[in-house]
Amino acid sequence: MACFLAPMSAVIVTTAVRKRVSEKWHLNWLNSMLWGGVVMLAVEHISHREVVPYPPFLTKGLSEVLPEILSKGIPMVLAVGMVWLVMVGIVNLAERAKKVKWSEA
């Protein structure tokens, strides 16, 4: 029910630091992937009435929320981060290969 809090925290941090990170890291891709996941998960949890629009917002206590964040939220952030790193690596390798090809011509 609160697994979306981990990616939400991560995307808040990456959004805050994106101006200081080089464009070669394509941080906007990571932000888009994380924000998309947060919105999707929030809608799903709202539709199942696990998150409500009035305090305390979460229908379960901290003893149930924290294990879910640790067991589901953090692995989701790590998985999205790994996919993003692979994407960035492929693009940077392709750009490097393109430069080498043009310099040989």
Backbone as CSV, one residue per row, in Angstrom:
resi,resn,N_x,N_y,N_z,CA_x,CA_y,CA_z,C_x,C_y,C_z
1,MET,0.786,-1.192,0.000,0.000,0.000,0.000,0.834,1.265,0.000
2,ALA,2.064,1.184,0.417,2.900,2.382,0.452,4.195,2.196,-0.323
3,CYS,4.219,1.188,-1.186,5.451,0.916,-1.933,5.818,2.090,-2.840
4,PHE,4.841,2.924,-3.223,5.125,4.059,-4.095,5.882,5.177,-3.376
5,LEU,5.994,5.110,-2.057,6.712,6.160,-1.325,8.218,6.111,-1.582
6,ALA,8.772,4.926,-1.824,10.213,4.824,-2.109,10.555,5.455,-3.460
7,PRO,9.859,5.102,-4.567,10.166,5.782,-5.817,9.830,7.270,-5.781
8,MET,8.808,7.643,-4.991,8.481,9.061,-4.877,9.627,9.818,-4.213
9,SER,10.192,9.249,-3.183,11.340,9.884,-2.518,12.527,9.991,-3.468
10,ALA,12.779,8.923,-4.216,13.905,8.925,-5.152,13.717,9.970,-6.242
11,VAL,12.514,10.085,-6.782,12.291,11.036,-7.868,12.308,12.475,-7.363
12,ILE,11.931,12.698,-6.136,12.036,14.052,-5.576,13.503,14.458,-5.496
13,VAL,14.360,13.541,-5.065,15.797,13.828,-4.982,16.384,14.043,-6.371
14,THR,16.073,13.148,-7.324,16.661,13.297,-8.662,16.142,14.538,-9.374
15,THR,14.900,14.913,-9.116,14.371,16.140,-9.705,15.083,17.360,-9.126
16,ALA,15.391,17.311,-7.859,16.065,18.438,-7.209,17.497,18.622,-7.716
17,VAL,18.173,17.532,-8.071,19.584,17.637,-8.473,19.790,17.599,-9.984
18,ARG,18.736,17.527,-10.772,18.901,17.330,-12.218,19.653,18.447,-12.916
19,LYS,19.591,19.662,-12.423,20.313,20.786,-13.048,21.825,20.672,-12.849
20,ARG,22.234,19.929,-11.825,23.658,19.803,-11.505,24.305,18.572,-12.135
21,VAL,23.505,17.748,-12.810,24.010,16.503,-13.385,24.177,16.690,-14.888
22,SER,25.259,16.168,-15.430,25.551,16.281,-16.856,24.433,15.679,-17.701
23,GLU,24.207,16.282,-18.867,23.167,15.797,-19.782,23.453,14.386,-20.290
24,LYS,24.713,13.959,-20.268,25.041,12.626,-20.776,24.415,11.524,-19.915
25,TRP,23.966,11.875,-18.713,23.331,10.893,-17.825,21.838,10.766,-18.083
26,HIS,21.259,11.635,-18.910,19.840,11.549,-19.266,18.957,11.349,-18.024
27,LEU,19.155,12.201,-17.035,18.401,12.096,-15.784,16.901,12.292,-16.005
28,ASN,16.548,12.991,-17.087,15.125,13.166,-17.389,14.459,11.825,-17.694
29,TRP,15.194,10.866,-18.250,14.635,9.532,-18.486,14.292,8.864,-17.155
30,LEU,15.245,8.932,-16.228,15.014,8.327,-14.918,13.829,8.984,-14.226
31,ASN,13.777,10.299,-14.282,12.661,11.008,-13.657,11.329,10.607,-14.285
32,SER,11.287,10.500,-15.596,10.045,10.100,-16.268,9.625,8.694,-15.870
33,MET,10.572,7.784,-15.808,10.263,6.411,-15.420,9.758,6.348,-13.982
34,LEU,10.425,7.075,-13.089,10.015,7.059,-11.681,8.672,7.740,-11.477
35,TRP,8.466,8.928,-12.084,7.187,9.619,-11.921,6.055,8.781,-12.484
36,GLY,6.274,8.133,-13.618,5.248,7.268,-14.193,4.876,6.137,-13.246
37,GLY,5.882,5.524,-12.647,5.626,4.455,-11.684,4.901,4.944,-10.446
38,VAL,5.285,6.098,-9.958,4.632,6.659,-8.769,3.155,6.917,-9.048
39,VAL,2.867,7.549,-10.177,1.466,7.855,-10.511,0.674,6.565,-10.685
40,MET,1.245,5.602,-11.414,0.553,4.337,-11.644,0.260,3.621,-10.324
41,LEU,1.263,3.550,-9.457,1.072,2.866,-8.174,0.104,3.624,-7.268
42,ALA,0.169,4.942,-7.273,-0.748,5.729,-6.442,-2.191,5.514,-6.896
43,VAL,-2.418,5.521,-8.197,-3.773,5.287,-8.717,-4.249,3.895,-8.324
44,GLU,-3.386,2.911,-8.446,-3.753,1.543,-8.086,-4.107,1.444,-6.609
45,HIS,-3.301,2.064,-5.756,-3.571,2.012,-4.315,-4.831,2.802,-3.941
46,ILE,-5.072,3.890,-4.624,-6.295,4.667,-4.371,-7.516,3.854,-4.799
47,SER,-7.423,3.190,-5.949,-8.564,2.406,-6.436,-8.882,1.225,-5.525
48,HIS,-7.883,0.715,-4.808,-8.113,-0.374,-3.855,-8.386,0.139,-2.442
49,ARG,-8.519,1.453,-2.320,-8.830,2.111,-1.046,-7.784,1.849,0.031
50,GLU,-6.534,1.705,-0.395,-5.427,1.576,0.555,-4.859,2.947,0.896
51,VAL,-5.106,3.905,0.013,-4.754,5.306,0.243,-6.049,6.087,0.116
52,VAL,-6.312,6.951,1.092,-7.559,7.713,1.124,-7.241,9.207,1.102
53,PRO,-8.177,10.050,0.644,-7.908,11.483,0.512,-8.057,12.288,1.804
54,TYR,-8.048,11.634,2.938,-8.176,12.334,4.215,-7.186,11.707,5.209
55,PRO,-6.782,12.485,6.212,-5.799,11.952,7.167,-6.314,10.705,7.850
56,PRO,-5.492,9.773,8.082,-4.038,9.679,7.974,-3.544,9.243,6.596
57,PHE,-4.379,9.237,5.568,-4.065,8.939,4.168,-3.783,7.466,3.901
58,LEU,-2.942,6.843,4.697,-2.683,5.413,4.539,-3.598,4.652,5.486
59,THR,-4.186,3.562,5.010,-5.151,2.823,5.819,-4.495,1.812,6.752
60,LYS,-3.214,1.642,6.662,-2.484,0.717,7.541,-1.511,1.512,8.400
61,GLY,-1.035,0.891,9.453,-0.096,1.543,10.359,1.340,1.391,9.891
62,LEU,2.234,2.066,10.582,3.653,2.053,10.236,4.239,0.650,10.286
63,SER,3.718,-0.206,11.157,4.243,-1.570,11.271,3.977,-2.388,10.005
64,GLU,2.989,-1.997,9.208,2.715,-2.680,7.943,3.266,-1.920,6.746
65,VAL,3.382,-0.604,6.873,3.861,0.230,5.780,5.374,0.082,5.582
66,LEU,6.131,0.140,6.652,7.588,0.092,6.550,8.105,-1.193,5.900
67,PRO,7.609,-2.366,6.292,8.079,-3.577,5.601,7.754,-3.582,4.106
68,GLU,6.623,-3.005,3.734,6.279,-2.957,2.311,7.211,-2.036,1.541
69,ILE,7.556,-0.909,2.133,8.507,-0.004,1.488,9.852,-0.699,1.317
70,LEU,10.292,-1.395,2.357,11.586,-2.065,2.300,11.590,-3.265,1.357
71,SER,10.501,-4.017,1.312,10.489,-5.245,0.506,10.030,-5.037,-0.927
72,LYS,9.271,-3.982,-1.199,8.755,-3.756,-2.547,9.205,-2.423,-3.147
73,GLY,9.137,-1.373,-2.372,9.472,-0.042,-2.886,10.932,0.115,-3.263
74,ILE,11.817,-0.265,-2.374,13.253,-0.119,-2.649,13.700,-1.029,-3.795
75,PRO,13.275,-2.301,-3.849,13.627,-3.108,-5.026,13.100,-2.519,-6.341
76,MET,11.922,-1.893,-6.309,11.416,-1.248,-7.527,12.322,-0.109,-7.959
77,VAL,12.756,0.706,-7.013,13.652,1.816,-7.335,14.964,1.277,-7.910
78,LEU,15.480,0.229,-7.306,16.736,-0.362,-7.800,16.556,-0.950,-9.196
79,ALA,15.441,-1.607,-9.453,15.188,-2.182,-10.778,15.073,-1.086,-11.836
80,VAL,14.329,-0.040,-11.531,14.198,1.076,-12.472,15.558,1.726,-12.697
81,GLY,16.329,1.878,-11.633,17.671,2.454,-11.754,18.586,1.615,-12.633
82,MET,18.485,0.303,-12.519,19.320,-0.571,-13.358,18.911,-0.471,-14.831
83,VAL,17.618,-0.443,-15.097,17.154,-0.287,-16.486,17.638,1.038,-17.048
84,TRP,17.535,2.096,-16.258,17.999,3.416,-16.688,19.497,3.403,-16.974
85,LEU,20.287,2.781,-16.101,21.733,2.716,-16.329,22.064,1.960,-17.611
86,VAL,21.364,0.892,-17.889,21.574,0.152,-19.138,21.233,1.045,-20.331
87,MET,20.114,1.748,-20.255,19.729,2.651,-21.345,20.793,3.718,-21.582
88,VAL,21.262,4.336,-20.513,22.286,5.378,-20.632,23.576,4.786,-21.193
89,GLY,23.947,3.609,-20.731,25.156,2.960,-21.232,25.084,2.673,-22.719
90,ILE,23.948,2.169,-23.181,23.787,1.871,-24.604,23.873,3.145,-25.440
91,VAL,23.183,4.190,-25.012,23.201,5.446,-25.760,24.603,6.041,-25.787
92,ASN,25.300,6.045,-24.658,26.644,6.608,-24.622,27.622,5.788,-25.465
93,LEU,27.476,4.460,-25.487,28.317,3.629,-26.356,28.025,3.905,-27.829
94,ALA,26.764,4.058,-28.163,26.389,4.354,-29.552,26.940,5.709,-29.985
95,GLU,26.865,6.698,-29.114,27.407,8.021,-29.451,28.917,7.973,-29.610
96,ARG,29.591,7.208,-28.763,31.036,7.063,-28.865,31.418,6.361,-30.171
97,ALA,30.671,5.324,-30.538,30.936,4.606,-31.786,30.684,5.504,-32.988
98,LYS,29.694,6.332,-32.909,29.383,7.264,-33.993,30.528,8.263,-34.189
99,LYS,31.086,8.765,-33.090,32.204,9.702,-33.174,33.427,9.033,-33.782
100,VAL,33.690,7.799,-33.403,34.852,7.075,-33.934,34.657,6.856,-35.430
101,LYS,33.449,6.495,-35.850,33.165,6.246,-37.266,33.382,7.503,-38.084
102,TRP,32.921,8.653,-37.581,33.081,9.901,-38.301,34.531,10.360,-38.338
103,SER,35.284,10.088,-37.298,36.688,10.522,-37.284,37.544,9.674,-38.228
104,GLU,37.126,8.455,-38.516,37.873,7.600,-39.440,37.594,7.956,-40.877
105,ALA,36.456,8.563,-41.149,36.056,8.851,-42.533,36.808,10.004,-43.128
